[in-house]
Amino acid sequence: MGLLSDNGRVLRDRIGDAIFSRVAGPDGPDTRARIHSAPGPRWFGPERPVRQVHGDASMFIGGLSALLLQSLHPLAMAAVAGHSGFRGDPWGRLQRTSAFLAMTTYGPADSAQRAVDRVRAVHATVHGTTPDGQEYRAADPRLLCWVHIAEVDCFLRAHQHFGARPLDAAGYDAYVEDMARIATALGVPDPPTNRAELTDRLAAYRGELRSTPEARSVARFLLLNPPVPVLARVPYGALAAGAVSLLPLWASRALRLPRVPPAEGVFVRPLGTAVTAGIRWALAPGEPARHGQRARPPVPGRGTDG
């Protein structure tokens, strides 16, 4: 790729800075430095597929899709609605999730374990009762497993459809295996380690999933009233439509989200691909940026696609 013009480089840097600051927060550069500058072994080597998936712009779509799918478990939704504060501080929640994914994917093993320990400590304090009288605990292994498998499935689907370099079948199996390492550390018993096991585990939860007013409210918030600037509404809309297109039809129907599958291949997927390509361009390492920084990936990790 040829050299960018000065104006093109400035534009790219401004867009990239804006995206990175939203996803990583004001401490993003420091977090990234801690992740990569600290010596020591990592949970995942540079050849592992989890690094490629989590460093790709498709994570924006995968993350939205995962939130929608996860909301269909009433106990998980009750825990989010009652304790996460996602409406009051949605960007803060995204930034904390981003930092956790980055540290466990790319960071030193001891720092990754500390990040897991902090999450487990928070989970231990999250418990309550749903409006219909069901008790829930965020540390419940079965609930943890649902959150995990929904996330893995959506990240995987997003990378398959919108990733810069989709993995082969063996690579995606290895991605599920990589994610099982993090899930085990978080307290998930016997997480799936390949796509076949992931599919079976997702099917095993169908009887526990249902639409609730809280889940539909979350969908409206994420898709119709997102906390993004006016100028970002159009590209965000393309990402959101891509996220919905990844959901199983039964899930989108439960959330009362309109779907026209034939149109998704013609309009939705190409638009999602174009927007993720734009994000990838803005966050690309390419030439040195104005302030001497390199890539600003979807999570404060190694790079934009590997």
N, C-alpha and C positions, 0 to 999 in steps of 0.2 A: 504494500500500500504506500502511495506517495506521501510526501510531507503535507501536512495540513497547512493551509494559509494561516497567517496570524489571527485573522478574524474567526476562522473556523476553529482554531485551537482555543481561543478565548470563549467562544460559544460552547464548545464541548466542555471546557473546564467549569463554566458557570452551571451548566445543566448537571454535570457530574457532581459538583460540590453540593448542589441543592438536593439531589437524590441521596447522596451519602449522608448529609447532615440529618435528613428526615429518618433514614433507616438506622443510622448508628448513633445519632444524638451528638451533643456538643463534645462528649468525650471520645467520639469515634476514632480520631487519629491516635489518641493515647492508647485506646483499647487495642487498636491494630498493631501498634508498636509493641505492646506487652505480649500479644499473641505470637508475634514473629521474631522478636528480638531475644526473648528468653531462651537460654539453652536447655537441652534435655530431650529425652525421647517423647514422641507423640503417640497418641492412640492409633493414628492412621498415617501411614507413609504416603509420600507424594504420588505413588502409583494407584492409590485406592480410589474407587469410583465415588465415594462419598465426597471427596474433595472436588471432583468435577461437577457433580450435581449441585452442591451447595454454593459453588462459585459462579453459577450461571444465572443470567437474568430471568430465566424461567421460574426461579424461586418466587418472584413477585406473584405470578399467577398461581403457582402451587400453594403458596401460603394462604391466599384468599380462599381457594377451593377447600383447603383443609379446615379452615375456620367454619365454613358452611357445613361441611360434612360432620365435623365434630359436634356441632350444635344439635344434631338430631338425637343425641343420647340425652335424655332428660336430666340425668344426674350430673353429667358433665356440664350441661347448660346451666343448671342451678348453681354449680360451683363458680362458673364464670360470672353469671349475673350477680351473684351475691358477694363475690370477693375480689374480682379482678380489677374493677374500676375501668374497664376498657372504654366506656363511653366518655368518662371524664378525662382520661389520659390515654387515648388510643395510640399516640405516637410513642409515649413512654413504654407502653406494653410491647409494641413492636420492637423498640430499641433493646429492651431487656431480652426478648426472644432472640433477636439478631445476635446479641453479644453471647448468649448461651450457645447458639449453634456454631458461631465462629470459634469459641474457645474449645468446645468439644471436638470440632472437626479439624482445626488447625493448630490448636495451642499445645503447650507442654502438658504432659500427662498429669503432673501434680496440679496444675492450674485447672485442667479439665475436671479432675476429681473434686476440686474445691467448688467449681461451678455447680456440679451435680449435688454436692452436699448442701449448698445454699438452697437449691430448688427443693430438695427433699425436706429441708427444715421448713420452708414455706408451706409445702403440701401438708405437713403435719398439723398446721394450724387451721387448715381449710376444711370445715365440716359444717353440716347443718341439715335442714329438712326442706324438702321441696314443698310447693303449695298443696300437693295432694298427699303429703304426709310421709314420703319416702326419705329415709336418712341417707346422706351421702358423705363420703370422705374422699378428699382429693388423693390421699395416699392409698386408697383401695386398689390392690393390684389389678383387679379386673377393669376398673375405670381407667387406670393408667395405661393398660394395654389398649383400650379403645382409642384413647387420645393418640397413642403412638402409631397404631396401624393406620388410622385415618390420615395422619400426617405423612407417613411413609408412602402410602398409596397415592396421595395427591402430589407429593413432590416428584414421585416417579413418573406419574402420568404427565405432569407438566413438562418434565425434561424430555420425555419421549416425543411430545408434540411441539414443544417450543424451544427446546435446547439447541445450542449452537452445534454441538457434536453429540447426537444421541448415542447412547451405549448400545452394544449388542445384547442379546439375551443373557449371556453369561455375566456381562457387566452389570445388568440390572439385578440379577440374582445376588451378585456380590455387594451391590448397594444395600439391598435389604439386610444382608449379613452384617455390613458395617453398622447400619442403624441399630441392629440388635445389640451391639456392644454398648451403645449409649442407653438403650432401653433397659438392659440388665442392670446397669449402674443406677438407674433411676428407680429400680424396684419392680420392673415388669418381669413376671416369671415366664420363662420359656417363650420369649418372643419369636416370631417367625424369622427364618433365616434365608428364605428364597421366595420368589413370587408365587409359587403354587401354595406354599404355606400361608402367605399373606392373603391370598384369595380365600382360602378356606377359613381363616380366622375372621375375616371381614363378614363372611356369610354367617358365621356362628353368632354374630351380634345382631342380625336383622330383627329378631324377635324383641330386642330391647330398645329399638330405635323407633321414634315417632315424632311427628310434628307437634310443637308446642307454641303457644303465643310468644314465649321468650325466644325460641329459635327463629320464628318468622320475623320478630322484631330485629334480631341481629342481622338477618339477611337484608332487611330494608335499610338498616343503618349502613351496612357495608356496601350495598349496591346502589342505593338511591340517595343517601345522605352522607357520603364519605367525608371525612375531615381533610379535604384536600383543597388547595387554592382553585379558584375559578378556571384559571388557564390550564390547570392539570386535569380538569374534569373529562375532557375528551379522551386523552390517552388512558386515564384511569378507567373510563368506561370500557375501553377495549380490553384492558386487563381483566376487569370484572366479568365481562362477557366470556372471555376465555376461561376464567375460573369456573363459571357455571357450566360451560360446555364439557368440562372434564368430569362433572358429577354423573353418577349413574342416574338414569331417568327416574327411578323410583325416589331418589333423594331430591332431585329438583322438583318433582311433583309434590313431595311432602312439604317442601318449603314454599310451594306455590309460585315457583319461578317459571316464567314462560320459556318454552323451548320449541324450536323448529329445527330438528336435526338436519334435514337436507340443507338448510341455509347455513348451518354452522361450518360446513366444509367450504362453502363458497365465500362467506363474509367473515364470520367470527374468527375462525382459525387464522386466515391470512392477516386480519387486523391485529390479532394477538401476536403473531409472528413479527409483524412490522414494528409494533411498539417495543417488544422485547429486544429486537435488533437495535432500535434507537437507544434503549437503556444500555445495552451492551456497548454501543459506540461511545456513549457519554462516559462510561466507566472504564473504557479500554485503557490498558497500560500505554500502548503506542509510544509517542514521543514524551519526553519529560514535561510534566505539567508546570504551571506557572510557579508553584511553590515547591517544586522539586518532589512532589508526591507521585506515586505510581497509581496502580489500579485502586478503584473504590468499588469493590464488588457488592452484590446484594447483601451479603453478611460481611462484616469487617474481616474478611479472610484473605486467602492467598491470591486469587485472581478472578477474572470474570468468567472463565470457562475451564478451569482446571488448575 
